[in-house]
Amino acid sequence: MKRRELGRSGIKVSRMGLGTATWGLTTDRDDAAKQLQEFVGAGGDLVDTSNVYGKGASERMIGELLGAVVPRLAVVLATKSGAVPGGKPGDADTRRESLLSALDASLARLGTDYVDLWQMHVWDDRTPIDETMSAIETAVQSGRVRHAGICNYAGWQTALAARKRLGGGPSLVSTQVEYSLLQRGIEREVVPAATALGLRVLPWAPLGRGVLTAKYRSGVPQERAKSSFFRWYVGQHLDAPRTGEIVDAVAAAAAELDVAPVAIALAWVRDRPSVAAPVVGARTVEQLRDSLAAESVELPEEIRTRLDEVSAPCIGYPERLV
């Protein structure tokens, strides 16, 4: 698998990352072990988790697998702090004491004394950015963190955080945000900010929360349609006005290149400006293999243009002026 540099850090990662949000929940230890072996065997190394995934279950499972299934040094290990375990989406606590305490708890669950990438999971309106960056600086100086990034920050928040280098300390290397053919909102301000300030983008939900696999073209299974989580998480993309047209374009491109829709959707987002590596999650190793197949797919310009046009985001004032 080809590799790309994160920011101006010198650290390089595989151009696809392995997401672990379901590990310890719907993905058990055996399936997680198979996924990790498959991913590393294919040349992947970026493994992404968070202290709130399964209230720590994901980190604990990774900690059990590192060393037992693959060597610790075979992965670029990324985790997140700042979201509130058990809280609502968007709940945040990036106070210095809270962040460093959460980091130590993550390291204990992961069974390691450092992480390669520590990410602030959400923006916290109540905590000054200087305090958050001070915690990052302390974590890096202590050796517990090699590099730092952010997640789910708006454009102005990205710019503000990226410009803070307390005491000549570390600068941010990445921003992890939702990005796919169905969600291109970051192109308005986040991507320009990241590009200008040297951050690389790590797209989460690069398959449009599963919709871009085309598995819902013929309808949604009744048991899933009844799920409140499904309606909240996937439903917002299924119900969007242009979803059908975009999924049809992905399916048509897949048929033209004789690959799965998964590979088309991942290849498109992987090669967008400033992207380092889309982070893909899978319930089974078979699903992961479908995603890994995207590594060998290079989209012809004609297909890329068609996908760009059918999914183009609405960009108006003031971005349109520049």
Backbone bond lengths (Angstrom), bond angles and torsions (degrees), N, CA, C in turn:
res aa  C-N    CA-C-N  psi(-1)  N-CA   C-N-CA  omega(-1)  CA-C   N-CA-C  phi
1 M - - - 1.456 - - 1.524 109.39 -
2 K 1.328 116.66 134.30 1.449 120.67 179.22 1.531 110.24 -66.59
3 R 1.338 115.44 159.09 1.459 120.51 -175.74 1.526 110.00 -125.85
4 R 1.331 114.83 154.10 1.455 121.52 179.65 1.518 109.75 -136.16
5 E 1.327 115.44 150.15 1.459 120.31 179.83 1.524 110.51 -79.23
6 L 1.331 115.43 143.19 1.466 121.40 173.80 1.522 108.50 -91.17
7 G 1.330 115.63 113.63 1.449 119.46 179.46 1.515 111.59 56.45
8 R 1.332 115.36 -139.86 1.471 120.87 176.75 1.524 109.84 -108.66
9 S 1.333 115.36 30.15 1.464 121.30 -171.14 1.517 114.25 -81.80
10 G 1.330 116.35 -24.60 1.462 119.41 -172.46 1.510 112.65 91.10
11 I 1.341 117.88 -17.57 1.458 120.97 177.89 1.526 108.82 -79.51
12 K 1.333 116.43 134.63 1.456 121.73 178.02 1.521 110.05 -114.40
13 V 1.324 115.14 144.62 1.463 120.84 -179.01 1.527 109.23 -130.53
14 S 1.318 115.97 157.59 1.451 120.39 173.93 1.517 109.38 -60.84
15 R 1.335 116.99 148.10 1.463 118.53 -174.97 1.532 112.62 -81.99
16 M 1.297 116.12 20.86 1.457 123.90 165.46 1.519 107.50 -144.78
17 G 1.333 116.20 136.10 1.451 120.88 178.49 1.519 111.20 -108.76
18 L 1.315 116.12 155.89 1.466 122.11 179.25 1.517 109.45 -101.88
19 G 1.327 116.76 115.22 1.455 121.95 177.06 1.514 111.33 -87.05
20 T 1.334 116.40 146.59 1.463 120.65 -172.97 1.527 112.40 -130.57
21 A 1.323 117.72 27.62 1.468 120.74 -175.21 1.523 112.20 -62.72
22 T 1.332 118.02 -27.37 1.470 120.62 -178.03 1.529 113.05 -93.86
23 W 1.329 117.53 -5.08 1.465 119.65 -177.10 1.537 109.76 -67.47
24 G 1.318 114.63 129.66 1.461 119.99 -176.65 1.514 112.60 88.42
25 L 1.341 116.71 -6.62 1.461 121.56 176.31 1.521 108.77 -113.44
26 T 1.344 117.20 -86.96 1.471 120.38 178.38 1.521 112.48 -93.35
27 T 1.327 117.66 -9.10 1.468 121.68 176.03 1.522 108.39 -111.20
28 D 1.346 116.19 115.94 1.468 118.94 -177.19 1.529 110.91 -84.30
29 R 1.332 115.58 178.86 1.467 120.44 -173.78 1.514 112.31 -61.61
30 D 1.326 118.07 -42.10 1.467 120.41 -178.00 1.519 111.32 -63.43
31 D 1.340 116.36 -45.24 1.465 119.30 179.14 1.529 111.22 -67.02
32 A 1.331 117.08 -37.49 1.457 120.20 177.92 1.525 110.66 -63.65
33 A 1.336 116.68 -41.25 1.464 120.84 178.95 1.525 110.84 -62.58
34 K 1.324 116.41 -42.64 1.469 120.13 178.69 1.521 111.15 -63.99
35 Q 1.335 116.27 -41.46 1.457 119.70 178.62 1.528 111.35 -62.70
36 L 1.323 116.11 -44.92 1.460 119.86 -177.76 1.528 110.61 -63.63
37 Q 1.328 116.98 -43.37 1.460 120.76 177.79 1.521 111.32 -62.84
38 E 1.328 116.70 -43.28 1.455 121.36 -179.43 1.536 110.48 -63.67
39 F 1.313 115.77 -43.70 1.451 121.22 -177.41 1.524 111.20 -64.74
40 V 1.318 117.09 -50.40 1.462 120.83 -179.75 1.530 110.26 -66.55
41 G 1.329 116.64 -37.31 1.458 120.39 177.92 1.515 112.83 -62.59
42 A 1.338 116.75 -28.57 1.464 121.44 179.07 1.529 111.73 -85.59
43 G 1.326 117.62 0.94 1.455 121.04 179.32 1.508 114.18 98.07
44 G 1.331 117.49 5.39 1.458 120.71 177.97 1.515 111.24 -80.15
45 D 1.337 116.26 152.54 1.468 118.21 177.57 1.529 113.57 -141.79
46 L 1.333 119.58 -21.56 1.466 120.85 -177.51 1.526 110.47 -79.07
47 V 1.325 116.76 112.11 1.460 123.29 179.82 1.523 107.96 -114.53
48 D 1.331 116.22 121.59 1.457 121.70 -171.20 1.526 111.62 -115.11
49 T 1.332 115.92 133.05 1.458 120.98 178.82 1.531 108.97 -144.13
50 S 1.329 116.77 -168.98 1.461 122.65 178.33 1.517 108.86 -159.46
51 N 1.329 115.55 155.29 1.464 118.82 178.23 1.528 112.37 -69.86
52 V 1.353 118.38 -15.53 1.460 119.50 179.97 1.534 113.21 -98.17
53 Y 1.314 118.86 -5.31 1.454 119.85 178.34 1.537 109.16 -70.42
54 G 1.324 114.23 113.06 1.462 118.69 -177.20 1.513 112.29 62.40
55 K 1.359 116.68 26.86 1.475 121.93 -178.00 1.531 111.13 53.80
56 G 1.340 115.48 39.01 1.459 120.92 178.19 1.513 113.99 102.58
57 A 1.332 117.96 -9.33 1.468 121.03 -177.31 1.520 112.09 -62.82
58 S 1.330 116.84 -38.07 1.464 120.23 179.30 1.524 110.90 -62.76
59 E 1.331 117.21 -47.43 1.467 120.35 179.16 1.524 111.38 -62.27
60 R 1.323 116.99 -41.26 1.460 119.40 179.55 1.534 111.19 -62.01
61 M 1.328 116.83 -41.27 1.459 120.28 -179.60 1.524 111.07 -66.10
62 I 1.325 116.73 -41.54 1.465 119.66 176.79 1.522 109.91 -61.64
63 G 1.336 116.49 -41.72 1.456 120.45 178.25 1.516 112.61 -59.98
64 E 1.327 117.41 -35.33 1.463 121.20 177.81 1.525 111.86 -70.97
65 L 1.344 116.26 -31.00 1.469 120.32 -174.10 1.522 113.56 -87.46
66 L 1.335 117.20 -31.41 1.456 119.60 179.80 1.524 109.46 -68.05
67 G 1.297 115.34 126.79 1.463 120.36 -175.75 1.511 111.47 95.10
68 A 1.338 117.04 -42.57 1.463 120.35 179.79 1.525 112.15 -82.47
69 V 1.340 116.77 -35.43 1.468 121.28 -176.00 1.525 111.23 -110.80
70 V 1.315 116.84 -46.06 1.473 121.97 174.26 1.520 107.69 -136.09
71 P 1.329 118.57 153.18 1.470 120.37 178.31 1.530 111.33 -66.43
72 R 1.316 115.61 148.29 1.472 120.01 176.60 1.524 110.79 -55.70
73 L 1.318 117.79 -40.18 1.448 121.24 -176.62 1.524 113.12 -73.63
74 A 1.338 117.24 -5.11 1.462 120.22 178.24 1.515 112.05 -82.04
75 V 1.336 117.70 -10.09 1.464 120.67 -176.40 1.516 111.22 -123.48
76 V 1.334 114.34 149.84 1.460 122.54 167.40 1.520 104.49 -97.04
77 L 1.317 116.00 105.43 1.460 121.93 -169.51 1.524 111.02 -91.91
78 A 1.334 115.33 122.62 1.462 121.12 -179.01 1.516 109.84 -121.65
79 T 1.319 116.49 133.09 1.455 120.19 172.88 1.530 109.08 -135.43
80 K 1.327 115.61 177.95 1.465 120.95 -175.02 1.524 109.80 -135.60
81 S 1.313 114.40 152.44 1.463 122.44 172.28 1.523 107.33 -138.39
82 G 1.328 115.80 165.14 1.454 119.92 175.79 1.509 114.11 114.64
83 A 1.338 117.62 -31.06 1.459 120.09 171.89 1.524 108.08 -77.29
84 V 1.323 115.82 158.67 1.466 120.29 -176.06 1.524 109.54 -96.78
85 P 1.352 118.15 116.25 1.463 120.05 178.60 1.520 111.24 -56.01
86 G 1.323 115.95 127.75 1.454 120.41 -179.28 1.513 114.34 80.29
87 G 1.336 117.05 -1.30 1.458 120.53 -179.25 1.515 112.06 -86.44
88 K 1.319 115.51 -178.42 1.460 121.31 176.72 1.523 109.25 -79.70
89 P 1.356 117.36 155.84 1.465 119.38 175.00 1.528 110.46 -54.70
90 G 1.320 115.74 129.35 1.461 120.05 -178.77 1.513 114.15 98.66
91 D 1.343 118.58 -17.75 1.460 120.42 176.17 1.533 108.67 -62.35
92 A 1.331 116.36 134.67 1.457 119.54 -172.47 1.517 112.55 -139.44
93 D 1.341 114.42 151.06 1.460 121.75 172.76 1.526 106.99 -151.73
94 T 1.323 116.45 96.30 1.463 120.14 -179.23 1.525 111.65 -111.97
95 R 1.330 115.70 30.03 1.454 118.81 171.95 1.526 109.40 -65.38
96 R 1.313 116.19 149.63 1.461 121.54 -175.22 1.530 112.05 -53.70
97 E 1.324 116.81 -51.14 1.461 120.78 -177.19 1.525 111.17 -61.97
98 S 1.337 116.41 -41.54 1.462 120.74 -178.73 1.525 111.07 -65.96
99 L 1.333 116.56 -43.22 1.461 120.42 -178.71 1.527 111.82 -63.99
100 L 1.322 117.24 -47.71 1.459 119.51 -177.33 1.520 111.58 -67.96
101 S 1.324 117.02 -33.98 1.464 120.41 175.16 1.524 110.62 -66.10
102 A 1.345 116.30 -43.11 1.463 120.19 178.91 1.518 110.80 -64.35
103 L 1.325 117.62 -38.49 1.466 120.92 178.39 1.518 110.92 -62.17
104 D 1.315 117.42 -46.08 1.463 120.12 179.64 1.529 111.22 -61.08
105 A 1.334 116.87 -39.40 1.463 120.34 178.21 1.527 110.48 -66.26
106 S 1.335 117.29 -38.60 1.463 120.84 177.53 1.521 111.19 -64.01
107 L 1.321 117.09 -44.28 1.461 120.74 179.77 1.528 110.73 -61.05
108 A 1.330 116.92 -38.91 1.466 120.24 178.85 1.527 110.44 -64.79
109 R 1.340 117.61 -43.41 1.465 120.28 178.92 1.524 111.35 -66.81
110 L 1.319 116.73 -37.45 1.461 121.10 -178.15 1.529 112.58 -77.69
111 G 1.308 116.86 -13.92 1.458 120.26 178.56 1.522 113.39 68.40
112 T 1.329 116.26 35.16 1.460 120.75 -179.01 1.521 108.81 -140.96
113 D 1.325 116.28 160.88 1.471 118.47 179.54 1.519 112.66 -98.85
114 Y 1.339 117.22 2.82 1.467 119.50 175.60 1.522 110.31 -158.07
115 V 1.327 115.98 156.57 1.464 121.69 169.88 1.526 107.64 -117.48
116 D 1.310 115.90 149.63 1.461 120.54 -178.57 1.527 111.57 -76.92
117 L 1.335 116.39 -31.01 1.463 120.45 -178.77 1.526 108.84 -142.06
118 W 1.332 115.90 120.07 1.469 122.05 178.08 1.518 107.32 -111.52
119 Q 1.328 116.95 122.92 1.455 121.98 -172.89 1.528 111.40 -116.89
120 M 1.333 115.27 138.68 1.455 120.71 173.46 1.526 107.15 -80.31
121 H 1.339 116.97 114.47 1.460 121.64 -166.79 1.529 113.26 -67.78
122 V 1.325 117.41 -36.46 1.469 121.77 -178.81 1.528 109.13 -147.55
123 W 1.318 115.63 157.81 1.460 121.89 174.58 1.524 109.43 -73.39
124 D 1.320 116.06 142.73 1.467 122.03 -179.59 1.528 108.72 -119.35
125 D 1.327 116.52 108.62 1.467 120.92 -178.79 1.523 112.81 -65.10
126 R 1.329 117.00 -23.65 1.464 119.82 -172.48 1.526 113.52 -89.39
127 T 1.338 116.90 -11.05 1.462 120.04 -176.17 1.522 110.39 -114.63
128 P 1.334 118.79 126.75 1.465 120.80 177.88 1.523 110.95 -57.99
129 I 1.316 117.26 140.39 1.460 120.85 -178.29 1.527 111.21 -61.50
130 D 1.340 117.90 -29.68 1.467 120.43 177.88 1.527 110.92 -61.30
131 E 1.339 116.82 -37.41 1.465 119.90 179.58 1.520 110.74 -68.38
132 T 1.322 116.16 -41.64 1.468 120.15 178.20 1.523 110.79 -62.03
133 M 1.335 116.47 -46.34 1.458 119.83 -179.34 1.524 112.08 -67.62
134 S 1.314 116.65 -29.41 1.460 120.08 176.17 1.529 110.50 -63.85
135 A 1.328 116.67 -39.54 1.467 120.22 177.24 1.526 110.65 -63.91
136 I 1.333 116.25 -40.43 1.469 119.91 178.63 1.524 110.20 -63.21
137 E 1.335 116.50 -44.58 1.463 120.25 -179.97 1.524 111.31 -59.89
138 T 1.332 116.31 -43.52 1.462 119.95 178.68 1.523 111.36 -62.62
139 A 1.328 116.37 -41.99 1.461 120.98 -179.25 1.529 111.64 -63.65
140 V 1.329 116.25 -40.21 1.469 120.26 178.91 1.525 110.35 -69.30
141 Q 1.317 117.21 -46.31 1.463 120.81 -178.02 1.526 112.01 -63.50
142 S 1.332 116.98 -29.33 1.468 120.58 -179.74 1.522 112.30 -81.90
143 G 1.326 117.81 -8.65 1.456 121.30 179.95 1.512 114.48 88.11
144 R 1.329 116.97 -0.39 1.465 119.45 -179.26 1.526 112.20 -76.92
145 V 1.320 116.79 -19.65 1.466 123.03 -177.35 1.522 108.45 -135.30
146 R 1.337 116.53 134.15 1.465 119.88 177.30 1.540 111.09 -89.73
147 H 1.334 116.83 -42.46 1.459 121.66 -177.65 1.527 108.43 -144.49
148 A 1.348 116.06 161.08 1.463 119.97 -176.13 1.521 110.99 -132.37
149 G 1.331 114.68 152.71 1.454 121.20 178.48 1.520 110.31 -148.39
150 I 1.319 115.53 -175.85 1.459 122.43 179.86 1.518 109.53 -130.74
151 C 1.328 116.00 166.40 1.462 121.44 179.29 1.529 109.11 -140.03
152 N 1.309 115.48 140.79 1.468 121.57 170.24 1.524 113.37 61.01
153 Y 1.326 117.92 28.17 1.461 122.20 177.68 1.525 109.59 -88.68
154 A 1.323 116.42 141.17 1.462 121.42 172.34 1.530 109.26 -69.24
155 G 1.330 116.25 172.84 1.448 119.95 -177.42 1.516 113.67 -59.23
156 W 1.350 117.03 -48.47 1.462 119.19 -178.12 1.523 111.33 -67.86
157 Q 1.337 116.74 -33.43 1.460 120.24 177.67 1.534 110.47 -67.53
158 T 1.331 115.72 -39.99 1.464 121.11 177.15 1.520 110.62 -59.79
159 A 1.333 115.79 -47.47 1.464 120.06 -179.11 1.519 111.58 -64.13
160 L 1.324 116.81 -41.82 1.466 120.65 -178.56 1.529 110.54 -63.78
161 A 1.332 116.48 -46.01 1.465 119.90 -178.64 1.523 111.50 -67.86
162 A 1.318 117.26 -40.56 1.461 120.88 -175.79 1.527 112.38 -67.94
163 R 1.340 117.36 -24.67 1.466 120.30 -178.85 1.529 112.68 -85.50
164 K 1.347 116.65 -8.38 1.461 119.47 -178.15 1.529 110.00 -87.45
165 R 1.312 116.22 118.23 1.465 121.34 175.05 1.523 107.32 -133.85
166 L 1.303 115.52 85.22 1.459 120.25 -172.56 1.520 111.25 -68.47
167 G 1.309 115.90 127.19 1.452 120.29 176.33 1.509 113.42 58.15
168 G 1.329 117.31 31.34 1.459 120.04 -178.08 1.511 112.50 71.88
169 G 1.326 116.84 18.30 1.459 121.51 -176.58 1.514 113.72 -76.24
170 P 1.323 117.47 -162.29 1.458 121.82 -171.40 1.530 112.88 -70.49
171 S 1.295 116.17 147.94 1.458 121.18 170.93 1.519 107.90 -103.38
172 L 1.303 116.94 159.12 1.451 121.54 -178.92 1.531 110.49 -73.21
173 V 1.344 116.18 151.60 1.464 120.13 -178.39 1.524 112.95 -116.04
174 S 1.351 118.02 -16.97 1.455 118.56 -173.01 1.522 111.84 -154.36
175 T 1.325 114.71 159.93 1.458 121.63 169.78 1.518 108.13 -134.43
176 Q 1.325 116.72 127.86 1.467 121.59 179.56 1.536 108.10 -103.10
177 V 1.321 115.18 120.12 1.460 121.19 -174.80 1.522 109.37 -143.03
178 E 1.342 115.96 156.77 1.461 118.70 176.03 1.527 108.93 -68.65
179 Y 1.348 115.52 130.82 1.467 120.26 -177.22 1.514 109.18 -156.66
180 S 1.308 116.44 123.28 1.463 122.15 178.33 1.517 108.25 -163.86
181 L 1.310 116.58 178.69 1.460 121.10 174.82 1.526 111.87 -60.71
182 L 1.327 116.86 -22.76 1.464 120.88 179.27 1.528 112.89 -95.12
183 Q 1.321 117.53 -11.04 1.464 120.97 -178.98 1.529 108.53 -140.87
184 R 1.334 115.14 93.37 1.463 120.11 -177.60 1.528 111.73 -113.90
185 G 1.315 116.56 20.30 1.462 120.45 -177.42 1.514 114.06 -60.01
186 I 1.343 117.54 -28.45 1.471 119.55 -177.43 1.525 112.32 -67.74
187 E 1.340 116.68 -14.79 1.460 118.79 -179.10 1.532 111.87 -70.02
188 R 1.334 117.22 -17.45 1.456 119.73 -178.76 1.525 111.66 -70.40
189 E 1.339 117.53 -50.40 1.469 119.10 -175.59 1.521 113.88 -135.84
190 V 1.335 119.21 -31.93 1.466 120.36 -176.43 1.521 111.11 -67.09
191 V 1.324 117.26 -49.09 1.464 119.55 -178.88 1.527 111.86 -62.60
192 P 1.349 119.41 -45.96 1.464 117.70 176.55 1.529 113.27 -59.02
193 A 1.338 116.62 -39.42 1.471 119.55 178.49 1.525 110.67 -64.93
194 A 1.325 116.84 -45.00 1.461 120.77 -179.55 1.523 111.10 -62.67
195 T 1.318 116.10 -43.29 1.457 120.41 -179.06 1.519 111.12 -63.37
196 A 1.340 116.59 -44.62 1.462 120.92 -178.05 1.516 112.08 -65.59
197 L 1.329 117.25 -30.14 1.461 120.92 -172.95 1.521 113.54 -107.52
198 G 1.328 117.44 8.44 1.453 120.87 171.39 1.513 116.22 82.25
199 L 1.336 118.10 20.32 1.460 121.25 176.70 1.528 109.15 -94.61
200 R 1.325 117.06 146.14 1.454 121.06 172.71 1.532 108.98 -101.73
201 V 1.324 115.31 151.33 1.459 122.01 -175.16 1.526 110.15 -96.70
202 L 1.334 115.42 133.00 1.468 122.70 173.88 1.527 107.13 -113.41
203 P 1.333 118.84 97.83 1.463 120.35 -177.47 1.535 112.12 -70.99
204 W 1.343 116.10 129.35 1.461 118.51 168.01 1.532 108.38 -102.34
205 A 1.332 115.67 158.72 1.466 122.03 -173.37 1.530 111.55 52.53
206 P 1.344 118.58 47.26 1.465 120.41 -178.10 1.525 113.17 -68.35
207 L 1.338 117.18 -12.80 1.462 121.46 176.74 1.526 111.56 -99.42
208 G 1.338 116.15 23.25 1.459 119.23 178.05 1.514 112.62 59.37
209 R 1.351 115.57 41.92 1.473 122.25 -179.70 1.532 111.37 59.03
210 G 1.339 115.24 30.06 1.464 121.68 177.47 1.508 114.46 97.05
211 V 1.327 117.08 -14.83 1.467 120.35 -175.44 1.524 111.51 -67.75
212 L 1.346 117.81 -33.11 1.460 121.18 -176.95 1.524 113.19 -75.78
213 T 1.321 117.86 -5.22 1.467 119.68 172.19 1.515 111.37 -73.29
214 A 1.330 116.81 -11.40 1.475 124.61 -179.10 1.521 112.89 72.45
215 K 1.335 117.24 11.51 1.463 118.73 -177.77 1.520 113.21 -74.24
216 Y 1.340 117.26 -13.27 1.468 119.66 179.34 1.529 112.73 -102.83
217 R 1.328 117.34 9.80 1.472 119.62 -178.02 1.530 111.83 -61.55
218 S 1.325 116.65 -33.26 1.467 120.51 -178.18 1.521 112.73 -97.05
219 G 1.328 116.33 6.98 1.456 119.60 178.55 1.514 112.91 125.07
220 V 1.324 116.03 169.45 1.457 122.34 -178.77 1.525 108.80 -107.35
221 P 1.352 118.24 129.00 1.463 119.76 176.41 1.523 111.66 -52.79
222 Q 1.311 116.54 140.84 1.463 121.05 -172.65 1.519 112.75 -57.66
223 E 1.345 116.74 -39.91 1.460 118.88 -177.55 1.530 110.96 -65.80
224 R 1.336 117.52 -32.90 1.460 120.12 177.65 1.525 110.68 -75.51
225 A 1.302 116.38 -39.81 1.465 119.99 -178.97 1.523 111.40 -60.10
226 K 1.330 117.35 -27.94 1.459 121.32 -179.56 1.531 112.67 -81.05
227 S 1.332 116.79 -15.00 1.461 120.95 -176.15 1.519 111.24 -73.88
228 S 1.328 117.27 127.08 1.467 120.83 178.77 1.528 110.13 -65.54
229 F 1.339 117.66 -36.41 1.458 120.51 178.38 1.525 109.99 -64.93
230 F 1.333 117.02 -42.95 1.455 119.89 179.70 1.524 110.39 -61.06
231 R 1.322 116.37 -44.70 1.466 119.28 -178.96 1.522 111.17 -62.88
232 W 1.340 116.65 -37.91 1.458 119.82 -179.52 1.523 111.08 -75.02
233 Y 1.326 117.18 -45.91 1.469 120.61 -171.61 1.526 112.60 -81.97
234 V 1.311 117.89 -51.26 1.463 122.18 -176.47 1.526 111.21 -90.60
235 G 1.333 116.61 -35.20 1.449 121.09 -173.34 1.513 114.60 -56.54
236 Q 1.337 116.80 -34.37 1.468 119.01 -177.90 1.522 111.85 -63.90
237 H 1.334 117.89 -29.61 1.460 120.28 175.87 1.528 111.34 -84.89
238 L 1.323 117.26 -37.97 1.462 120.13 179.03 1.524 111.45 -61.51
239 D 1.319 116.11 -35.39 1.463 120.93 -174.66 1.524 114.11 -89.37
240 A 1.342 117.74 -4.71 1.464 120.09 -178.45 1.534 110.20 -67.85
241 P 1.333 117.36 147.28 1.471 121.31 -172.16 1.521 115.36 -56.80
242 R 1.340 118.10 -39.64 1.470 119.75 -173.47 1.514 114.00 -98.19
243 T 1.331 118.14 6.08 1.463 120.12 -173.52 1.524 112.36 -57.91
244 G 1.317 117.33 -47.63 1.462 120.35 -177.78 1.510 112.17 -59.21
245 E 1.320 116.88 -42.63 1.459 121.55 -179.75 1.531 111.13 -64.97
246 I 1.337 116.37 -40.52 1.467 120.35 -179.77 1.521 110.81 -68.46
247 V 1.326 117.32 -45.25 1.472 120.42 179.59 1.524 110.44 -63.52
248 D 1.324 117.42 -38.73 1.472 120.19 176.95 1.527 110.66 -61.60
249 A 1.328 117.16 -39.27 1.463 120.36 179.22 1.523 111.34 -66.56
250 V 1.330 116.20 -38.31 1.466 120.24 176.89 1.527 110.27 -65.43
251 A 1.326 116.60 -44.70 1.465 120.48 -179.92 1.531 111.19 -63.56
252 A 1.325 117.09 -39.24 1.463 120.61 179.02 1.527 110.86 -65.09
253 A 1.326 117.17 -41.74 1.461 120.93 177.77 1.527 110.98 -64.63
254 A 1.333 115.86 -38.83 1.464 120.00 178.58 1.524 111.06 -62.85
255 A 1.321 116.31 -42.61 1.462 120.01 178.56 1.525 110.86 -64.96
256 E 1.314 116.57 -38.51 1.469 121.45 -179.10 1.527 111.88 -65.20
257 L 1.350 116.84 -37.61 1.468 120.81 -178.57 1.522 112.99 -97.33
258 D 1.346 116.02 -0.47 1.469 122.11 179.68 1.533 111.56 58.06
259 V 1.349 115.17 47.03 1.458 121.65 174.51 1.519 107.77 -132.48
260 A 1.325 116.93 174.16 1.463 120.93 179.09 1.533 110.05 -79.33
261 P 1.347 117.82 151.75 1.473 120.27 175.73 1.527 112.66 -54.11
262 V 1.329 117.09 -32.90 1.469 121.47 178.33 1.526 110.16 -54.51
263 A 1.328 116.78 -45.56 1.462 121.22 -176.61 1.527 111.20 -65.79
264 I 1.328 117.13 -37.64 1.469 120.83 178.85 1.523 110.35 -64.27
265 A 1.338 116.34 -49.68 1.465 120.83 -177.55 1.529 111.76 -62.04
266 L 1.334 116.83 -40.68 1.467 120.10 -179.06 1.523 111.78 -72.32
267 A 1.323 117.17 -40.21 1.463 119.84 179.67 1.526 110.45 -63.49
268 W 1.338 116.28 -37.28 1.472 119.34 179.53 1.523 110.89 -62.73
269 V 1.326 118.01 -51.70 1.467 120.12 -175.36 1.527 111.09 -72.73
270 R 1.319 116.75 -33.03 1.471 120.63 179.96 1.526 111.89 -58.81
271 D 1.319 117.04 -34.79 1.457 121.17 -173.97 1.524 113.73 -101.80
272 R 1.332 117.12 15.78 1.467 120.26 174.18 1.534 109.85 -74.31
273 P 1.327 117.80 155.10 1.468 120.57 -179.40 1.533 112.77 -54.97
274 S 1.317 116.08 135.29 1.473 126.01 175.33 1.527 114.20 72.53
275 V 1.323 118.95 0.96 1.470 120.33 178.45 1.525 109.89 -77.86
276 A 1.332 115.77 133.12 1.460 121.34 174.18 1.515 110.76 -94.75
277 A 1.350 116.48 -51.36 1.460 119.29 -175.88 1.521 110.63 -163.17
278 P 1.342 117.97 119.92 1.461 118.63 170.08 1.519 109.87 -65.74
279 V 1.324 116.83 142.50 1.466 122.23 -179.94 1.528 108.04 -101.68
280 V 1.325 116.28 114.90 1.461 121.05 -175.54 1.526 110.38 -108.02
281 G 1.316 115.34 139.48 1.458 121.26 174.41 1.510 109.45 -112.90
282 A 1.318 116.40 155.60 1.464 120.69 -179.57 1.523 109.38 -149.84
283 R 1.329 115.82 145.92 1.467 119.04 176.02 1.520 110.60 -79.26
284 T 1.339 116.73 -33.38 1.465 121.19 -175.41 1.521 110.04 -131.86
285 V 1.334 115.80 164.68 1.458 120.03 178.33 1.522 110.79 -67.62
286 E 1.334 117.75 -28.34 1.465 120.36 177.36 1.525 110.91 -64.73
287 Q 1.337 117.00 -41.94 1.456 120.62 176.30 1.526 110.87 -63.64
288 L 1.316 116.79 -39.45 1.460 120.20 179.12 1.519 110.67 -63.29
289 R 1.324 117.20 -40.73 1.467 119.87 178.83 1.521 111.30 -60.15
290 D 1.325 116.87 -37.38 1.474 120.14 177.35 1.523 110.37 -60.52
291 S 1.330 116.32 -40.04 1.462 119.65 179.00 1.521 111.64 -71.02
292 L 1.322 117.15 -40.90 1.458 120.73 -179.16 1.524 111.90 -63.39
293 A 1.323 116.53 -24.87 1.469 120.22 179.07 1.524 111.76 -63.65
294 A 1.340 117.28 -19.29 1.466 120.51 179.24 1.520 112.31 -65.46
295 E 1.335 117.56 -21.26 1.460 120.34 -177.89 1.532 111.89 -56.87
296 S 1.316 116.69 -34.17 1.469 120.05 -176.66 1.529 112.77 -90.55
297 V 1.337 117.63 1.14 1.464 121.16 -176.39 1.527 110.05 -96.82
298 E 1.310 116.31 125.07 1.458 122.94 172.53 1.526 106.79 -119.84
299 L 1.309 117.48 120.57 1.455 121.33 -174.77 1.525 111.59 -76.41
300 P 1.327 117.76 129.22 1.463 120.27 172.41 1.529 109.57 -61.20
301 E 1.312 116.27 151.32 1.457 121.20 -176.51 1.527 111.72 -57.92
302 E 1.323 116.98 -37.86 1.463 120.42 -178.66 1.529 111.15 -62.49
303 I 1.323 116.60 -43.88 1.466 120.16 179.07 1.519 110.40 -67.96
304 R 1.329 116.96 -42.29 1.463 119.95 179.44 1.524 110.47 -59.81
305 T 1.320 116.54 -41.38 1.463 120.10 179.67 1.518 111.42 -63.80
306 R 1.331 117.02 -41.43 1.467 120.44 178.90 1.524 110.52 -62.20
307 L 1.322 117.00 -42.81 1.461 120.47 179.96 1.527 110.72 -68.03
308 D 1.324 116.80 -39.99 1.467 120.57 176.77 1.521 110.75 -57.40
309 E 1.315 115.74 -45.68 1.464 120.39 -173.93 1.522 112.39 -71.49
310 V 1.331 117.23 -41.57 1.459 119.18 -176.19 1.528 111.65 -70.89
311 S 1.334 117.05 -22.68 1.472 120.69 -176.51 1.520 113.16 -111.65
312 A 1.311 117.92 8.32 1.470 121.42 -173.43 1.525 111.71 -54.56
313 P 1.345 117.46 130.08 1.471 120.19 179.08 1.518 110.80 -76.17
314 C 1.319 115.45 158.12 1.458 120.57 175.88 1.526 108.51 -78.44
315 I 1.312 116.43 118.16 1.463 121.39 179.34 1.519 108.33 -122.90
316 G 1.315 116.17 119.14 1.461 121.02 -178.36 1.503 111.95 -126.50
317 Y 1.298 116.19 -146.72 1.477 122.17 -179.97 1.525 109.12 -70.80
318 P 1.354 119.50 138.68 1.459 126.41 1.05 1.524 113.85 -94.70
319 E 1.352 117.04 -3.68 1.464 118.84 -175.83 1.520 111.43 -60.35
320 R 1.328 117.25 -36.22 1.451 120.66 -176.59 1.532 112.08 -59.74
321 L 1.329 117.54 -27.76 1.464 121.04 -177.74 1.527 111.63 -67.23
322 V 1.339 116.62 -24.39 1.463 119.51 -176.19 1.522 110.51 -113.40
